Amino acid sequence: MSTQLSTQTGKSAATVGPKAAPAKGSPPKAATKMHRRSRSGCFTCRLRRKKCDEGKNQCKACKHLGLKCEYKRPMWWSNNEQRKQQKETIKNIIKRTKLSEKNAQIGTASAETPPGLSHSLPTSATYSEATARTRAPSIESQHSPGYDLNQPLSHDYYDFHPHVASPPYDINSHYQPFPHAPYEVDIKTERQMYVNDIPTRRDSMISTFSTYQPPSAHPTLPSFPEDEWINQDIYNTGDMFSGEEGLEFDFFDFSHGAPQASQQALIQVDDCDRPLLDHFIDNVLRLIFPVLEVNQHGSARSEVILPALESNKCYLHCCLSVSAIHLKSTRGLQGEQIDNDIVRHRFSTIAELCEALKHDTDHLQILEATLGMIFFQCSVGRPDDTLPDISWHQHFQAAISLVRKLELPHAMVHDNNARLHPPFNMTLTSWIDILGATMLGRSPEFADTYREKNQSGSTSGLCELMGCEDSMMYLISEIACLDALKLSNGINGMQLCQLIGSLGTSLDTTEVPPESLTWPYSSTGAIRPKQLSRNMTAVFRLAARIYLCSLVPDKAKDDPSMQNLVDRFTVCLHLIPHGPDGFDRSIVWPLLIAGSQSVADSTFRQALAGRIASLGEHAEFGSFGRMVRLLQEVWRQSDEAIRAGNGQNVHWRDVMQQKGWDFLLI
């Protein structure tokens, strides 16, 4: 046997050496068995090539890592490409789980110790252990880590040197221990969105908290007005480090319930439609509710759209159709494939709506899908789209019926009187109702509700959702009712002028001081939501005045008073941020109203041309692009009429009817 051992190379003697004889009386050892791979483990562990304990319902490994434990053969197992995708998905989930565990450990470890206020200065933990041992701390020193800063100041120095007068710390009330130095803390909040367990866009926000306090006034010394700038510029630092406080996160009554902490959404979609869904989430979603995004960062995404995509198949088809339209417009795609995608999902949406209406169930889901078909179209598409579609006001008739079935107008009035949250779907319906009525020359369907809310001074959430104060939108509703009365010849000229004067007085009561209208960004570049809404309301107010004055019989657009209003509108327009990240697409209706009354040499036309150039290719899409196209045609016809000596006004609604355009310009 020893000869055999000497010929073995590269093996351990403990492995190949002779077995020792078992001691007498000891039980014989079981023979070594060859390991056999189990074939009954879960497919998740088998894909990961990990040992599975084959636990019932869920094995320990999958439960610990937050994975879906599948004992039944899944669909992706028989396809190599799908297995690769599943493996990548599992890796992402494991990374997220490990990161969450790490953050939890960090949070637990730091629960008893306050965080450092500055990361740029070294602390005692940053010094090496050897250095710490070479420096013996002096407990008596105020600069020692072990010194108690709260203990009273010692008089030992003055006791040791009796010729030095000891200051009367304890007697004189002016000599008190110094307070802690004021400090500022920057807190960074990160939000990660997951769609089908795949991490998507990450948003971060930094807030600054300060302990600075203005110095108290001296009891005897007089104060000087020149000192006020110190308190204003140094201690009132709210706008210096961050924007204004946004809207409370549960302001709206969302149809999917209260806001949830989880940011995961599982959206079931066919593989062929996956690129459309990704394009919608990455490129279209941010265009839909820009003002709500400023007031409630991420709520439009996490509380409105993603939950509806996950649970509402009709809504999903609507969004996929909108995504295909945006994809075709922005990337210049041509051909049957993209057109088929648009029409296929458009008619799938309508088919789902008709089926649900036939069963008279799921009214909330039908309503949100119908509103999506109306409102989302305002963010995408070109003015010359020719694919077959149903007009927006026909969709809105179905939405009105659903709103009445759900009794949302009554709920809005009751909830606001009780200081509860306005229903989100009713708020969006109100915005479409008020401005959409001006497109058709009709009274808003729920004008009585807006009138009641205006009298009670309650909110509908219009300002928080779209940027214009609710009271201003209620007055625009009244002007739309007056416009409808005039078109139907339901009022004579004298009564019309009296009502115009009355509404003009109501608009006067909503005016704000000119100095309150300032640039909505702070010095650090942070958006101030309240200031933005104040500026947008001023723009809507001037547009409402122009709209009201246009109802005066025989009022020409070149009238000096009308052009004065247009010039004031242009000045106020400079307070609205422009460009791809600006808010031009949120003021389409005011731009239409003011632009339709402008003349050839008006400063408004120059200002609008500058904003179009700033938007670039984005100025060609959605309601903004349709508004520009309509104004160009109105200007062409009106300028030609003026050159021909015909002073008759060209109304934008007449031009839309001539061209067969059925635009919703909101």
C-alpha positions in Angstrom: 0.0 0.0 0.0 2.9 2.3 0.8 4.3 1.7 -2.7 0.9 2.7 -4.2 0.9 5.9 -2.1 4.3 6.9 -3.4 3.1 6.8 -6.9 0.2 9.1 -6.3 0.9 12.7 -7.2 -1.2 15.9 -6.6 -3.5 14.2 -4.1 -3.6 14.6 -0.4 -2.5 11.7 1.8 -5.6 12.2 3.9 -7.6 11.5 0.8 -5.9 8.5 -0.7 -4.1 7.0 2.4 -5.1 3.7 3.9 -8.2 3.7 6.1 -7.6 3.2 9.8 -9.2 0.1 11.3 -12.2 1.0 13.4 -11.7 0.6 17.1 -13.2 -2.3 18.8 -16.7 -1.7 20.1 -17.2 1.4 17.9 -20.1 1.4 15.4 -19.1 1.0 11.8 -19.2 4.2 9.7 -21.8 4.4 6.9 -20.4 4.0 3.4 -19.9 7.2 1.5 -22.7 7.8 -1.0 -22.5 9.7 -4.3 -24.4 13.0 -4.3 -27.4 12.9 -6.6 -28.9 16.1 -8.0 -32.5 16.6 -7.1 -35.0 17.0 -9.9 -37.9 18.2 -7.8 -36.4 21.6 -6.7 -38.1 24.9 -7.8 -37.3 26.1 -11.3 -36.0 29.4 -9.9 -33.2 27.7 -7.9 -32.6 25.4 -10.9 -32.1 28.4 -13.1 -29.7 29.9 -10.6 -27.9 26.6 -10.2 -28.5 26.7 -6.4 -29.5 24.1 -4.0 -33.2 24.1 -3.2 -34.6 22.9 0.1 -37.9 22.1 -1.7 -40.0 23.9 1.0 -43.7 23.8 0.6 -45.3 26.7 -1.2 -42.0 28.6 -1.2 -38.4 27.5 -0.6 -36.2 29.3 1.8 -33.9 30.8 -0.8 -36.7 32.3 -2.8 -38.4 33.6 0.3 -35.3 35.2 1.6 -34.4 36.9 -1.7 -38.0 37.9 -2.6 -38.2 35.8 -5.7 -41.1 34.0 -7.2 -40.8 30.3 -6.3 -42.2 28.2 -9.1 -42.5 24.4 -8.8 -44.8 24.2 -11.9 -42.8 24.3 -15.1 -43.0 28.0 -16.2 -43.4 29.2 -19.8 -39.9 30.7 -19.9 -38.2 27.4 -19.1 -38.5 26.0 -22.6 -37.1 29.1 -24.4 -33.4 29.9 -24.1 -34.0 33.6 -24.8 -36.7 33.9 -22.2 -34.6 32.0 -19.7 -31.8 34.6 -20.2 -34.3 37.4 -19.6 -35.7 35.7 -16.5 -32.1 35.3 -15.2 -31.4 39.0 -15.6 -34.7 39.8 -13.9 -33.8 37.6 -11.0 -30.4 39.2 -10.7 -32.0 42.7 -10.5 -34.4 41.5 -7.8 -31.5 40.0 -5.8 -29.5 43.2 -6.1 -32.5 45.3 -4.9 -33.1 42.9 -2.0 -29.5 43.0 -0.9 -29.4 46.8 -1.2 -32.5 47.1 0.9 -31.0 44.8 3.6 -27.8 46.9 3.6 -29.8 50.1 4.0 -31.7 48.6 6.8 -28.5 47.6 8.6 -27.1 51.0 8.1 -30.3 52.6 9.5 -30.3 50.2 12.5 -26.6 50.9 13.2 -27.1 54.6 13.1 -30.4 54.7 15.1 -28.6 55.5 18.4 -26.0 57.9 16.9 -27.0 61.1 15.2 -25.5 61.5 11.7 -22.7 63.9 11.2 -23.6 67.3 9.9 -20.6 67.5 7.6 -19.0 64.8 5.5 -16.0 67.0 4.6 -14.4 67.0 8.0 -12.7 63.9 9.5 -14.2 62.4 12.7 -12.6 60.2 15.3 -13.7 57.1 13.4 -11.6 58.1 10.5 -8.3 57.9 12.4 -6.4 54.7 12.4 -6.3 52.5 15.5 -2.5 53.0 15.9 -2.9 56.7 16.0 -5.7 56.4 18.5 -3.5 54.4 20.8 -0.6 56.9 20.6 -2.8 59.8 21.8 -4.1 59.7 25.3 -7.3 61.7 25.6 -7.4 64.3 28.3 -10.7 64.2 30.1 -10.2 67.6 31.5 -9.7 69.3 28.1 -12.7 70.9 26.4 -11.3 69.6 23.1 -11.2 66.0 24.3 -13.9 63.6 22.9 -14.7 62.6 26.4 -15.3 66.0 27.7 -18.9 66.8 28.8 -19.8 70.0 27.1 -22.9 70.5 29.2 -21.0 70.8 32.5 -20.6 74.4 33.9 -17.4 76.2 33.2 -14.7 75.6 35.8 -13.1 78.3 38.0 -10.0 76.3 38.7 -7.8 78.7 36.6 -8.9 81.7 38.6 -8.6 79.7 41.9 -5.1 78.8 41.0 -4.2 82.5 40.1 -5.9 84.5 42.9 -4.6 87.8 41.4 -6.8 87.4 38.4 -10.4 88.5 38.9 -12.9 85.7 38.3 -15.8 86.8 36.1 -19.2 86.4 37.9 -20.6 83.7 35.7 -23.1 82.5 38.2 -24.2 85.9 39.5 -24.7 87.9 36.3 -27.5 86.7 34.2 -25.8 88.0 31.0 -23.1 85.4 31.4 -24.7 82.1 30.3 -23.2 79.0 28.6 -23.0 79.6 24.9 -25.7 77.9 22.8 -24.8 75.4 20.2 -23.8 76.8 16.9 -26.5 76.9 14.3 -26.2 74.4 11.5 -27.8 73.3 8.2 -28.5 69.7 7.1 -29.0 68.6 3.5 -31.2 65.6 3.2 -31.3 63.7 -0.1 -34.4 61.6 -0.9 -34.2 59.1 -3.7 -37.2 57.4 -5.4 -36.7 54.3 -7.6 -39.5 53.2 -9.9 -39.8 49.5 -10.8 -41.9 48.3 -13.7 -42.3 44.5 -14.0 -39.4 44.2 -11.4 -37.1 46.1 -13.7 -35.6 49.3 -12.3 -36.4 52.4 -14.4 -35.8 56.1 -13.9 -34.5 57.2 -10.5 -35.4 60.6 -9.1 -33.7 62.4 -6.3 -34.5 65.5 -4.3 -32.5 67.5 -1.8 -34.1 69.4 1.1 -32.3 71.8 3.4 -33.2 72.1 7.1 -31.6 75.0 9.0 -31.5 75.9 12.7 -30.6 79.6 11.9 -32.9 81.9 13.8 -33.1 85.7 13.5 -31.6 87.5 16.5 -34.1 88.8 19.0 -34.6 92.5 19.3 -32.6 94.2 22.1 -34.8 95.4 25.0 -33.3 98.9 25.1 -31.5 99.6 21.9 -33.7 100.9 19.0 -33.9 98.9 15.7 -33.0 100.4 12.4 -34.8 99.8 9.1 -31.4 99.3 7.5 -31.0 96.1 9.5 -34.0 94.4 8.0 -32.1 93.3 4.9 -30.0 91.1 7.2 -33.0 89.1 8.4 -34.5 89.0 4.9 -31.3 87.9 3.1 -29.6 85.7 5.7 -32.2 84.2 8.0 -35.1 83.8 5.6 -33.3 81.2 3.6 -36.3 79.2 2.4 -35.8 80.1 -1.3 -32.0 80.1 -1.1 -31.6 76.3 -0.7 -34.9 74.8 -2.0 -38.2 75.6 -3.6 -41.5 76.2 -1.8 -43.2 73.5 0.1 -45.1 71.4 -2.4 -48.6 70.0 -2.1 -49.4 67.4 0.6 -49.0 64.0 -1.0 -52.6 62.8 -0.3 -54.3 66.0 -1.5 -56.4 64.2 -4.2 -58.7 61.3 -3.8 -57.2 59.0 -6.3 -59.4 56.3 -7.9 -56.8 53.7 -6.9 -56.8 54.6 -3.2 -54.4 56.5 -1.0 -50.8 56.9 -2.1 -48.7 53.7 -1.5 -45.1 53.5 -0.4 -44.4 50.7 -2.9 -43.1 51.8 -6.2 -43.5 48.5 -8.1 -46.0 47.9 -10.9 -46.6 44.6 -12.7 -48.0 45.4 -16.1 -49.1 42.5 -18.3 -48.4 43.3 -22.0 -47.6 41.3 -25.1 -44.0 41.1 -26.2 -44.8 42.9 -29.4 -46.2 45.9 -27.4 -43.3 46.0 -24.9 -41.4 48.8 -26.8 -44.6 50.9 -26.9 -45.1 50.6 -23.1 -41.4 51.4 -22.5 -41.7 54.5 -24.8 -44.8 55.7 -23.0 -43.3 55.4 -19.5 -40.0 57.0 -20.5 -41.1 59.7 -22.9 -44.8 60.4 -22.9 -45.7 60.1 -19.2 -43.7 63.2 -18.2 -45.6 65.4 -20.7 -49.1 64.7 -19.4 -49.3 66.5 -15.9 -46.3 68.9 -15.7 -47.9 71.1 -13.0 -49.0 68.2 -10.8 -45.4 66.9 -11.1 -44.2 70.2 -9.7 -46.7 70.1 -6.8 -46.4 66.4 -6.1 -43.2 65.0 -7.5 -43.9 61.5 -8.9 -47.5 61.3 -7.9 -48.8 61.4 -11.5 -46.6 58.5 -12.3 -47.1 56.3 -9.2 -50.7 57.2 -8.1 -52.5 57.8 -11.4 -51.0 56.2 -14.5 -49.0 53.2 -13.4 -51.8 51.7 -11.2 -54.2 52.2 -14.0 -51.9 50.5 -16.5 -51.6 47.6 -14.1 -55.3 47.1 -13.4 -57.2 48.6 -16.3 -56.8 46.9 -19.7 -58.8 49.5 -21.5 -56.6 52.2 -20.1 -53.5 50.2 -21.1 -54.7 50.1 -24.7 -55.3 53.8 -24.7 -51.8 54.5 -23.5 -50.2 52.2 -26.0 -52.1 53.9 -28.8 -50.9 57.3 -27.5 -47.4 56.0 -27.3 -47.5 54.8 -30.9 -48.7 58.3 -32.0 -45.9 60.0 -30.1 -43.4 57.5 -31.5 -44.6 58.2 -35.1 -44.5 62.0 -34.6 -41.2 62.4 -32.9 -39.2 59.9 -34.8 -40.8 60.4 -38.2 -41.8 56.7 -38.5 -43.8 55.9 -41.6 -45.4 52.7 -42.8 -48.2 50.3 -42.1 -46.6 48.8 -38.9 -46.8 52.0 -36.8 -50.2 52.9 -38.2 -51.5 49.5 -37.5 -50.3 49.8 -33.9 -52.1 53.1 -33.5 -55.4 51.9 -35.0 -55.2 48.4 -33.3 -54.9 49.8 -29.8 -57.3 52.7 -30.5 -60.1 50.3 -31.5 -59.2 47.8 -28.7 -59.8 50.7 -26.3 -63.1 51.5 -27.8 -64.1 47.8 -27.9 -63.2 47.4 -24.2 -65.2 50.6 -23.4 -68.3 49.3 -25.2 -68.1 45.9 -23.6 -67.8 47.5 -20.1 -70.6 50.0 -20.8 -72.8 47.1 -22.0 -72.4 45.3 -18.7 -72.8 48.6 -16.8 -69.9 47.8 -14.4 -66.5 49.2 -13.4 -67.6 52.8 -13.9 -64.4 54.2 -12.4 -62.1 52.3 -14.7 -64.2 53.2 -17.7 -64.1 56.9 -16.7 -60.4 57.0 -16.3 -59.8 55.3 -19.6 -62.3 57.7 -21.3 -60.6 60.7 -19.8 -57.2 59.3 -20.9 -58.4 59.0 -24.5 -59.4 62.7 -24.4 -56.7 64.3 -22.4 -53.6 62.2 -23.4 -54.2 63.2 -27.0 -53.4 66.8 -26.1 -49.7 65.8 -25.5 -49.0 63.9 -28.7 -49.6 63.9 -32.4 -49.4 66.4 -35.2 -52.2 68.7 -36.5 -52.4 66.8 -39.8 -53.0 63.3 -38.4 -55.5 61.6 -40.7 -56.0 58.2 -39.0 -59.6 57.4 -38.2 -60.7 58.4 -34.7 -63.7 59.4 -32.6 -63.9 63.1 -31.8 -63.0 64.2 -28.3 -66.4 65.6 -27.4 -68.1 62.3 -28.3 -65.8 60.6 -25.8 -66.6 63.4 -23.3 -70.4 62.7 -23.6 -69.6 59.2 -22.3 -67.5 60.6 -19.6 -70.3 63.0 -18.5 -72.7 60.1 -18.2 -70.2 58.1 -16.1 -69.6 61.2 -13.9 -73.3 61.5 -13.2 -73.6 57.8 -12.4 -70.8 58.0 -9.9 -72.3 61.2 -8.5 -68.9 62.9 -8.5 -70.2 66.5 -8.7 -72.2 66.0 -5.5 -69.2 64.3 -3.9 -67.0 67.2 -4.9 -69.3 69.8 -3.3 -69.8 67.7 -0.2 -66.2 66.7 0.2 -64.9 70.3 -0.1 -67.4 71.6 2.4 -66.2 68.9 4.8 -62.6 69.8 3.9 -61.9 66.3 2.4 -60.0 65.5 -0.8 -61.4 66.3 -4.2 -61.9 63.3 -6.5 -59.0 63.3 -9.0 -61.2 62.1 -12.0 -63.7 64.9 -11.3 -61.0 67.5 -11.2 -59.7 66.4 -14.6 -63.2 66.3 -15.9 -63.8 69.8 -14.7 -60.7 71.1 -16.5 -61.8 69.5 -19.8 -65.4 70.6 -19.3 -64.7 74.3 -18.7 -62.1 74.9 -21.5 -63.7 72.3 -23.8 -67.0 74.2 -23.7 -65.2 77.3 -25.2 -64.0 75.1 -28.1 -67.6 74.3 -29.0 -69.4 77.5 -28.0 -71.4 75.7 -25.3 -72.0 76.1 -21.6 -70.0 73.7 -19.4 -72.0 70.6 -18.4 -71.4 71.2 -14.7 -71.6 75.0 -14.7 -74.0 74.9 -11.7 -71.5 72.9 -9.7 -68.7 75.4 -10.4 -71.0 78.3 -9.6 -71.9 76.7 -6.2 -68.3 76.1 -5.4 -67.3 79.6 -6.4 -69.9 81.0 -4.0 -68.7 78.7 -1.2 -65.0 79.5 -1.9 -64.1 75.8 -2.0 -61.5 74.2 -4.1 -61.8 71.6 -6.9 -58.0 70.9 -7.1 -57.7 72.6 -10.5 -54.9 74.8 -9.3 -52.9 71.9 -7.9 -53.5 69.8 -11.0 -53.2 72.3 -13.9 -51.8 75.5 -12.4 -54.7 78.0 -12.6 -56.6 79.0 -9.4 -60.0 77.5 -9.0 -61.8 80.8 -8.7 -60.4 81.9 -12.0 -61.6 78.7 -13.7 -65.1 79.2 -12.3 -65.2 82.7 -13.8 -64.1 81.3 -17.2 -67.0 78.9 -16.9 -69.3 81.9 -16.4 -67.9 83.6 -19.5 -68.4 80.4 -21.5 -72.0 80.4 -20.4 -72.4 84.0 -21.6 -70.7 83.1 -24.9 -73.2 80.3 -25.4 -76.1 82.6 -24.7 -74.8 85.1 -27.2 -74.4 82.4 -29.9 -77.9 81.1 -29.4 -79.4 84.6 -29.4 -80.8 84.0 -26.0 -79.9 87.5 -24.8 -80.2 91.0 -26.1 -77.4 93.5 -26.5 -78.1 95.5 -23.4 -78.3 92.4 -21.2 -75.1 91.1 -22.7 -73.2 94.3 -21.9 -74.6 94.4 -18.4 -73.4 90.8 -17.8 -70.0 91.6 -19.4 -69.6 94.4 -16.9 -70.6 92.3 -14.0 -68.1 89.6 -14.9 -65.4 92.2 -15.5 -66.0 93.4 -11.9 -65.7 89.8 -10.7 -62.3 89.6 -12.5 -61.2 92.8 -10.8 -61.7 91.2 -7.4 -59.2 88.4 -8.3 -56.4 90.8 -9.2 -53.1 90.6 -7.3 -50.4 93.3 -6.7 -47.9 93.5 -9.7 -45.0 93.0 -7.3 -46.3 89.5 -6.4 -45.6 88.3 -9.9 -42.0 87.3 -10.1 -39.8 84.6 -11.8 -40.9 81.2 -10.4 -37.4 79.8 -9.9 -35.3 80.5 -6.8 -31.7 81.7 -7.0 -30.5 78.1 -6.8 -32.7 76.9 -9.7 -35.5 75.3 -7.6 -39.0 75.7 -8.9 -41.5 77.4 -6.6 -44.9 75.8 -7.2 -47.0 78.5 -5.6 -45.2 81.3 -7.5 -45.7 79.3 -10.7 -49.4 78.9 -10.1 -49.7 82.6 -9.3 -48.0 83.5 -12.6 -50.1 81.0 -14.6 -53.3 82.4 -12.9 -52.3 85.9 -14.0 -51.9 84.6 -17.6 -55.3 82.9 -17.5 -56.9 86.1 -15.9 -55.7 88.3 -18.8 -56.9 85.7 -21.3 -60.3 85.6 -19.6 -60.5 89.4 -19.9 -59.7 89.2 -23.6 -62.3 86.4 -24.1 -64.9 88.5 -22.2 -64.1 91.7 -24.2 -64.4 89.8 -27.5 -68.1 89.2 -26.6 -68.8 92.9 -26.7 -70.9 93.6 -29.9 -69.0 95.0 -32.8 -65.7 95.0 -30.8 -62.8 95.1 -33.3 -59.6 93.4 -32.6 -57.6 96.5 -33.5 -59.4 98.5 -30.8 -56.8 100.2 -28.5 -58.3 98.7 -25.3 -58.1 95.2 -26.8 -54.5 95.6 -27.9 -53.6 97.0 -24.5 -54.9 93.7 -23.0 -52.8 91.7 -25.5 -49.7 93.7 -24.7 -50.3 93.2 -20.9 -50.7 89.5 -21.6 -47.4 89.4 -23.5 -45.6 91.0 -20.6 -47.0 88.5 -18.1 -46.1 85.7 -20.5 -42.4 86.3 -19.8 -42.9 85.0 -16.3 -43.8 81.5 -17.5 -40.7 79.3 -18.1 -40.3 78.3 -21.8 -38.5 75.6 -23.6 -38.8 71.7 -23.6 -38.8 71.7 -19.8 -41.0 74.8 -19.5 -44.8 75.2 -19.2 -45.9 76.5 -22.6 -47.9 73.3 -23.1 -49.9 74.1 -19.9 -51.1 77.6 -21.2 -52.3 76.6 -24.7 -55.8 78.0 -24.1 -54.6 81.5 -23.0 -52.2 81.6 -25.9 -55.0 80.8 -28.3 -57.4 83.5 -26.9 -54.7 86.2 -26.8 -53.2 85.3 -30.1 -56.6 85.3 -31.9 -57.0 89.0 -31.0 -53.4 90.1 -31.9 -52.6 92.2 -34.9 -49.7 92.0 -37.4 -47.3 94.3 -35.5 -48.2 93.0 -32.1 -45.5 92.1 -29.6 -47.4 88.9 -28.9 -46.6 87.4 -32.2 -42.9 88.0 -31.7 -43.0 86.5 -28.2 -44.8 83.5 -29.5 -42.3 83.0 -32.3 -39.5 83.1 -29.7 -41.2 80.4 -27.5 -41.8 78.2 -30.6 -38.1 78.5 -31.4 -37.2 77.6 -27.8 -39.4 74.5 -27.8 -37.8 73.3 -31.1 -39.5 70.2 -32.5 -41.7 69.9 -29.5 -43.6 72.9 -30.7 -45.0 70.8 -33.6 -46.8 68.2 -31.4 -49.8 68.0 -29.2 -52.2 70.8 -28.4 -49.4 73.4 -28.7 -48.7 72.4 -32.3 -52.4 72.4 -33.2 -52.8 75.9 -31.5 -49.9 77.3 -33.5 -51.4 75.8 -36.7 -54.8 77.4 -36.0 -53.4 80.8 -35.1 -51.3 80.9 -38.3 -54.5 80.3 -40.4 -56.5 82.9 -38.3 -53.7 85.5 -38.8 -53.5 84.8 -42.5 -57.2 85.3 -43.0 -57.6 88.3 -40.7 -54.5 90.1 -42.1 -55.8 89.6 -45.6 -59.2 91.0 -44.6 -57.5 94.0 -43.1 -55.4 94.6 -46.2 -58.6 94.3 -48.3 -60.3 97.0 -46.1 -62.7 94.5 -44.5 -62.5 95.1 -40.8 -64.7 92.1 -39.9 -63.1 89.9 -37.2 -62.1 86.3 -38.1 -63.1 84.0 -35.2 -60.9 81.0 -34.5 -64.0 78.7 -34.1 -65.1 79.6 -37.7 -61.6 78.7 -39.0 -61.7 75.4 -37.3 -65.1 74.7 -38.8 -63.9 75.7 -42.3 -60.8 73.4 -42.1 -62.7 70.5 -40.4 -60.4 70.6 -37.4 -61.8 69.1 -34.2 -59.2 70.3 -31.8 -59.2 70.3 -28.0 -56.7 73.1 -27.2 -56.2 72.8 -23.5 
